[in-house]
Amino acid sequence: MFHCNLCEKETVYLSKFCDKCRRIKHYLNLYDERVYIILDSVLSRDNQKQDNKIKLEINNEIQNLRNKQIKRGSEVD
């Protein structure tokens, strides 16, 4: 019986990471440096400011996706 290498709380049997920490590792593999940037910019705030920053970031992502769709749509026409 071992503890998760990341959180050091959860018990693991066949892997180094518990399910929650494995998800974090997966995000790190997918998004690399962006994960650290987001953690630093969001979690270093109080709860209300965290919520505001999350909403702002989500709105920015939505706008970026819309801009990409518009560009793709105009290329087709």
LUMTI-538300 format. One line per 5 residues: number of its first residue (from 1); their letters; for each residue x, y, z of C-alpha. Coordinates in steps of 0.02 Angstrom, whole numbers, plus 32768, in hexadecimal, padded with zeros to 4 digits. Layout:
% LUMTI-538300
NUM) A) X:Y:Z ~ ...;
This chain:
% LUMTI-538300
1) MFHCN) 8000:8000:8000 ~ 8048:80A7:7FC8 ~ 8015:815D:7FC9 ~ 7FFF:81C7:7F2E ~ 80A4:821A:7EFC;
6) LCEKE) 8050:82C2:7EDF ~ 7FCF:82DE:7F67 ~ 801C:8262:7FE1 ~ 7F6E:8243:802B ~ 7F14:81C4:7FC0;
11) TVYLS) 7F42:810D:7FC3 ~ 7F75:80C1:7F1D ~ 7F99:800D:7EF1 ~ 7FD1:7FFF:7E3C ~ 8005:80AE:7E0C;
16) KFCDK) 8066:8143:7E4D ~ 7FD2:81BA:7E4B ~ 7F20:81B6:7E8C ~ 7E92:81DA:7E11 ~ 7E8A:8295:7E37;
21) CRRIK) 7F45:82AD:7E29 ~ 7F4A:8245:7D8A ~ 7ED1:82C5:7D40 ~ 7F49:8351:7D70 ~ 7FD8:82F3:7D20;
26) HYLNL) 7F6F:82DC:7C83 ~ 7F4F:8398:7C7B ~ 8009:83B8:7C8E ~ 802D:8342:7BFE ~ 7FAA:8396:7B91;
31) YDERV) 7FC4:844E:7BB9 ~ 8075:8453:7BFF ~ 80A9:8502:7C36 ~ 7FF7:8546:7C25 ~ 7FC3:84E2:7CC0;
36) YIILD) 8044:853D:7D2A ~ 8014:85E6:7CE3 ~ 7F5C:85C8:7D09 ~ 7F7E:8585:7DB8 ~ 7FEC:861B:7DE1;
41) SVLSR) 7F74:869B:7D97 ~ 7ED5:8652:7DE1 ~ 7EFE:85FC:7E85 ~ 7F69:8688:7ECA ~ 7EC9:86ED:7EE5;
46) DNQKQ) 7E3F:86EB:7F68 ~ 7DA1:8687:7F40 ~ 7D3E:8717:7EF4 ~ 7DCF:874E:7E87 ~ 7DEA:8697:7E55;
51) DNKIK) 7D35:868C:7E19 ~ 7D45:872F:7DB9 ~ 7DE8:86F6:7D68 ~ 7D9E:864E:7D38 ~ 7D09:86A4:7CE5;
56) LEINN) 7D7D:871B:7C89 ~ 7DEC:868D:7C4C ~ 7D55:8626:7C13 ~ 7D0F:86BB:7BB5 ~ 7DB9:86D7:7B62;
61) EIQNL) 7DBF:861F:7B2D ~ 7D0E:8629:7AE7 ~ 7D3A:86C7:7A86 ~ 7DD8:8675:7A40 ~ 7D73:85DD:7A07;
66) RNKQI) 7CF1:864E:79B5 ~ 7D7A:86AE:795B ~ 7DC3:860B:791A ~ 7D18:85D4:78DD ~ 7CFC:8679:7884;
71) KRGSE) 7DA6:866B:782F ~ 7D82:85BA:77F8 ~ 7CD5:85EC:77BB ~ 7D1B:867C:7754 ~ 7DA0:860D:7705;
76) VD) 7D1A:8596:76C7 ~ 7CB2:861F:7674;
